[in-house]
Amino acid sequence: MSKLDEICAEVYSEVDGAIAVAVVDLDSGMPLSVYHQVSHFDQNYVDLVSAAAVDMFRGKTVRMVEDQLTKQRNKSALHSIQEVQMTTAGTLHFMIVLPEHQHIVVVMVTSKRTSTGMGWASLRRAVPTISQNI
């Protein structure tokens, strides 16, 4: 098990209701590390979820908005989205770009019973350790 895998497993274990924790390269869309205990999360599913995270942070329309903001402000708005929280019917998704590695996003998916504060606190607490191991 790699150090990133260990960190993902640690975050997973400290969050009640955690479903999955992943580290994704926003340039390539490749998952660098994933931890979950869900049997139907096969590699294809993990790859699709990773690609969806890339779209949210670096997708075509996001880039178009950033380009427009850059023109309007005369200041770069490139990669301006740093954190995303998304809710589905049954899950919470917490996503944060690593400050020292703007091409890496950490994603945690939990059940809706998870405390939002606990989700963010656990993810933010792990960011420095993840950054050191990229």
N, C-alpha and C positions, 0 to 999 in steps of 0.2 A: 504494500500500500504506500503510495507517495505521500509526501508531507501535505500537499493540497487535499488529498483524499482524507487524511486524518483530520485536517481542520474542518472540512465539510461535515464529517461525521460528528465532530465535537459540537458544532453549531446545531446540527440536527438533534443531537441528544439533549441539548439544554433548552430547546424550545418545545413546549407542550403543544402537540398537534402538528409538528413538522411533518411534511410529506416528502420534500426533496430540497437539497441545497446543491447549487452548481456554480462553477466558475467558468465563464464563457469569454472567448476571444472575440471582440467586436469587429476586428478586421477580417478574420476568416470565417467567423460563425461557428468555429469548432468549440465543443465543450472541452475544457482543460481538466475538469474534475467534476464528478457528480456523485452524490451520495443519496440513496433512497432505499426503501424497503418495500417497494411496490412491484409486484411481479409483472404487471403489464407495461411497465416503463422500459421497453426494449430500446435498443440503440436508435432505431428509426424515430421513435417517439422523442427521445432525448435530443436528437438532431433537429427535429421540427420545433421543439420548444426553444432550443438555442437560437435557431433562425428567427423565431418570433421575437425574442429579446433583442436581437440585432436590429430588426425592423423598427422596434420601438425607440431605440437610441440613435441608430444610424441609417434608417430607411430613407428611401427616395424622397418622400414628402417631408420628412423631418429635415433633410438636407436642403430642400427647397425653402422651407421656412427659415432655416438658419442663414441661407444665402440672402433672403429678403431682409432679414433683420440686420445682417452685416451691411447691406447697402443703405438701409435707412439710418443706421446709427454711425456709419463710418468707423465701426469697430467690430472685430471678428466675433461672431456668435457661433462659430464652429464648435460642435460637440457641447452645446450648452445644456443639454439634458443630463443631469447628474444622478437623480434618483426618481424612481417611479414606484408608486404603489397602485396595484390593480386588484379589483375584487371581482370574482365571478360568483355564480350562484352558491358555490360551496367552498370556495378557497380565497385566501389572501395571497398576493404575490408582492414580495419586497425585492426591489432591484436597486443596486447602488454601483456606480462606476468608481473604480479605485482612483483616488486623487493622484497617486504617484504613477499610475499606469492607466491612462485615459482610454486605452484600448481593451480594458478588461472590465467585465461586469460580474457582480456576484448576485445570484438569484436564490431566493428562498421562497418556497411554496408551503403554505400551511392550511390547516382547516380554518373555517371561520370562527371556531371557538378560541383560537389563539389570540392572546392580547396583542393588539397592534403595537403598543409600547414595548412589550417584550420582544416582539419580532424585530423592530428597528434597533433596540438596544443590543440584542445578540448579534445582529448583522454588523452594526457599526463597531462593536467591540472586536469583531473578527477581522475587520478590514486591515489594520496594521500588520497582523500576522500573515494574512493572505498576501499582502503586498511584498512582504519580505521573502516570500516563497515563490514568486513568479519568476 
